[in-house]
Amino acid sequence: MDIMNFLSIDCSTDIGSLFVKVKNKTFNKILQSDKSNNDLLMKQILDFFEINNIKLDDISQIFVNQGPGNFSGLRGSLAIAKGISISKKLDLFGYNTFLWSCAKFYSKKDTIHSLIKFREKYYIQKFNKQLKSISEIEKISKDRIIKKFKDKFIVVPKNIAKYLDEKILKLNNLKIVDLDHVELVFLRMKGLLNEELIKPVYLS
């Protein structure tokens, strides 16, 4: 079985997603907030596979977003990912949106600051050139971002950028990035994903 065949589950936002890569083909599905709860998520996954003529036996690994995000969405998606992993003997890897946002810039910048807005608060985490985290996730004010990070390289996920203050979006070195599920394979190959203690990322 091709080790690059995988299912990725992202329920970190109100608009979640499923993504599958099998035999060089990709399939994706958007999950509305009322469709990603614990009771319906597994059915959504099975229906998604059936519609696209895919079987769980076709994949060899599962990626699941650990957050940050909605508590119930993260908890439910992690539980289901772990359940599928155990029952089908599939490798399970956890990722978070801070790291995922940086994937395109591996070895391209000496330091990268990943910025997220969650529940009206800003959070930032710093990574080195090899995308190893070199700071804890820090809550930060809008004014401090504008003053302290105006000359720093910052990445922001496209699905979050629309919620940012206009002054932050105008920072010279800010890059808005698409989150590409296929890049998770690269992050796994670089040993950057979690294989143990796959638990939700909660923000204070």
Legacy VTK file of the C-alpha trace (Angstrom):
# vtk DataFile Version 3.0
C-alpha trace
ASCII
DATASET POLYDATA
POINTS 204 float
0.000 0.000 0.000
1.199 3.480 -0.870
2.206 5.224 2.352
1.136 8.512 0.766
-2.542 7.452 0.727
-4.197 9.219 3.637
-7.277 10.735 5.244
-7.037 14.157 6.858
-9.687 15.382 9.294
-9.869 19.062 10.223
-12.637 20.104 12.620
-10.745 23.019 14.132
-13.124 25.660 12.731
-16.864 25.978 12.206
-16.241 25.029 8.585
-14.396 21.738 8.885
-13.078 19.527 6.118
-12.264 15.982 5.087
-9.487 15.323 2.603
-8.382 12.022 1.073
-5.481 11.236 -1.230
-5.617 7.809 -2.881
-3.754 6.579 -5.964
-2.671 10.102 -6.930
-6.264 11.332 -6.765
-7.564 13.754 -4.155
-11.037 14.195 -2.751
-12.334 16.779 -0.303
-15.525 17.635 1.512
-16.562 20.690 3.511
-18.185 20.011 6.875
-20.603 22.611 8.196
-20.570 23.144 11.946
-23.787 21.175 12.460
-22.354 18.252 10.502
-19.077 17.807 12.384
-20.396 16.884 15.823
-19.522 13.571 17.410
-22.659 11.742 16.317
-22.525 12.701 12.658
-18.819 12.936 11.846
-18.221 9.198 11.422
-21.277 8.920 9.175
-20.006 11.874 7.156
-16.662 10.125 6.702
-18.268 6.830 5.626
-20.645 8.603 3.226
-17.735 10.616 1.806
-15.789 7.419 1.135
-18.781 5.667 -0.414
-19.678 8.547 -2.731
-16.100 8.663 -4.018
-15.750 4.875 -4.235
-12.989 4.807 -1.629
-12.470 2.226 1.108
-10.750 2.667 4.447
-8.486 -0.172 3.320
-7.190 2.154 0.584
-5.479 4.476 3.076
-2.469 3.817 5.272
-2.445 6.850 7.550
-4.675 9.442 9.144
-3.845 13.070 9.871
-5.989 14.965 12.361
-5.907 18.644 13.275
-5.289 19.102 16.991
-6.319 22.762 16.905
-6.562 25.330 18.127
-10.314 25.340 17.743
-13.702 24.430 19.084
-13.455 22.067 22.062
-16.188 19.636 21.018
-15.092 19.577 17.379
-11.494 18.802 18.281
-12.366 16.240 20.901
-14.801 14.429 18.604
-12.534 14.394 15.561
-9.529 13.176 17.570
-11.599 10.391 19.124
-12.859 9.256 15.732
-9.399 9.456 14.153
-7.979 7.354 16.976
-10.830 4.862 16.655
-10.297 4.401 12.926
-6.541 4.151 13.453
-6.895 1.386 16.021
-9.612 -0.593 14.243
-7.935 -0.485 10.817
-4.333 -0.526 12.112
-3.476 2.773 10.417
-0.705 5.181 11.387
-2.085 8.266 13.128
-0.430 11.695 13.090
-1.515 14.928 14.735
-0.847 18.422 13.431
-1.818 21.928 14.494
-2.737 24.993 12.497
0.290 27.019 13.656
2.709 24.492 12.131
0.526 23.753 9.098
0.530 27.451 8.184
4.335 27.403 7.960
4.730 24.339 5.721
5.397 26.270 2.498
8.339 28.100 4.066
10.433 25.167 5.260
14.123 26.156 4.961
13.155 29.470 3.319
13.088 31.774 6.345
15.301 31.832 9.421
12.323 32.468 11.677
8.593 32.290 11.026
5.825 33.655 13.237
2.484 31.895 12.834
-0.478 34.080 13.796
-4.030 32.943 14.536
-7.137 34.735 15.751
-9.460 32.628 17.885
-12.503 33.898 19.764
-11.501 37.532 19.268
-8.002 36.963 20.662
-4.684 36.792 18.821
-2.131 34.019 19.365
1.351 33.638 17.924
4.025 30.951 17.831
7.605 31.159 16.564
9.352 28.526 14.426
12.911 28.143 13.173
14.075 27.383 9.640
13.318 23.665 10.031
9.859 24.455 11.449
10.743 23.416 14.972
8.800 25.512 17.475
11.101 27.843 19.397
8.436 29.457 21.556
5.276 28.505 23.364
1.953 29.657 21.968
1.559 33.213 23.252
-1.541 35.363 23.564
-0.771 38.772 22.101
-2.574 42.077 21.674
-3.302 43.722 18.340
-1.165 46.738 19.241
1.810 44.587 20.227
1.618 42.675 16.950
1.694 45.926 14.998
4.579 47.397 17.011
6.772 44.380 17.759
6.224 42.289 14.645
6.009 44.918 11.933
9.371 43.778 10.503
8.997 40.061 11.323
7.931 37.381 8.861
4.365 36.370 9.759
2.083 33.744 8.218
-1.694 33.671 8.594
-4.082 30.973 7.297
-6.359 32.257 4.560
-9.493 31.073 6.352
-8.532 33.163 9.396
-7.183 36.259 7.613
-10.674 37.673 7.030
-11.083 38.072 10.792
-7.861 40.054 11.319
-7.661 43.779 11.921
-6.881 45.761 8.756
-3.755 47.269 10.309
-2.329 43.789 10.864
-3.143 42.746 7.299
-1.129 45.725 6.048
2.107 44.635 7.760
4.898 44.412 5.183
6.055 40.867 5.900
2.701 39.222 6.476
1.831 36.316 4.172
-1.643 34.829 3.823
-1.381 31.112 3.052
-3.693 28.396 1.804
-3.728 25.331 4.034
-2.874 22.386 1.784
-3.563 18.903 3.178
-0.967 17.371 0.847
1.729 19.351 2.677
1.000 17.249 5.753
2.853 14.379 4.064
5.942 16.601 3.794
5.660 17.586 7.453
5.358 13.918 8.419
8.426 12.977 6.388
10.351 15.703 8.209
9.289 14.237 11.546
7.328 17.324 12.513
3.946 15.753 13.273
2.862 14.256 16.570
2.755 10.484 16.832
2.163 10.325 20.575
0.069 12.380 22.969
-2.248 13.444 20.183
-4.504 15.724 22.172
-6.334 18.985 21.448
-4.472 22.307 21.464
-6.386 24.533 23.856
-5.857 28.265 24.162
-6.470 30.267 27.318
LINES 1 205
204 0 1 2 3 4 5 6 7 8 9 10 11 12 13 14 15 16 17 18 19 20 21 22 23 24 25 26 27 28 29 30 31 32 33 34 35 36 37 38 39 40 41 42 43 44 45 46 47 48 49 50 51 52 53 54 55 56 57 58 59 60 61 62 63 64 65 66 67 68 69 70 71 72 73 74 75 76 77 78 79 80 81 82 83 84 85 86 87 88 89 90 91 92 93 94 95 96 97 98 99 100 101 102 103 104 105 106 107 108 109 110 111 112 113 114 115 116 117 118 119 120 121 122 123 124 125 126 127 128 129 130 131 132 133 134 135 136 137 138 139 140 141 142 143 144 145 146 147 148 149 150 151 152 153 154 155 156 157 158 159 160 161 162 163 164 165 166 167 168 169 170 171 172 173 174 175 176 177 178 179 180 181 182 183 184 185 186 187 188 189 190 191 192 193 194 195 196 197 198 199 200 201 202 203
